[in-house]
Amino acid sequence: MTLRSRSLLTVYCGVLVCTWMAAQSQSSTHGFKVKTIGPAKEPPSAQQMVVPYWTLEPGWDTELEVRNNMAQQKLTIIPVLRTPEGQEVPLSAVTLAPDQSVSVDLRDAVSQSHPELVGHLGSYGSIVFRFNGFATANMFAAAMVKRDGRPIDFHFDGREANSDYNSAGIAGIWWLPR
């Protein structure tokens, strides 16, 4: 076999291998078969997600972040503040388009309807987000607690309300600029 014949044979085999690999990648993704998922068979049910902390005490603000993780359905979420006394304070519902996320300034959300929660000692608690969905993973929720005029923020992610926790904790920081 001549050098030219070997070169042509090598190129031909390379083309065959590339063609075979391209055909494989069209029928699967990274070795997994692609499966189209249709509409859910079960209707949506009541879901709850809890964020462990919010505050509007003097010098502090809280921003709520919510996201609809569903790709094809709207999601209506009702945030409910829980105070240290156990009182539940429902806020206005937030309706999100598929894959949409929004931030809600908590001070703005409560100043008209519940002014007693703004700027007073004891204005803190947890938040429950209620919605109808297929699972708590249909939404993401978090609270950003911020110190007014200072570079200090605390981020609290939401968790499924019905989870069994053996223990819990909150990590924090303290920062002095000098």
Summary of the structure (lengths in Angstrom):
residues: 178
radius of gyration: 26.0
end to end distance: 78.3
largest distance: 92.0
contacts: 427
relative contact order: 0.21
helix: 21%
strand: 39%
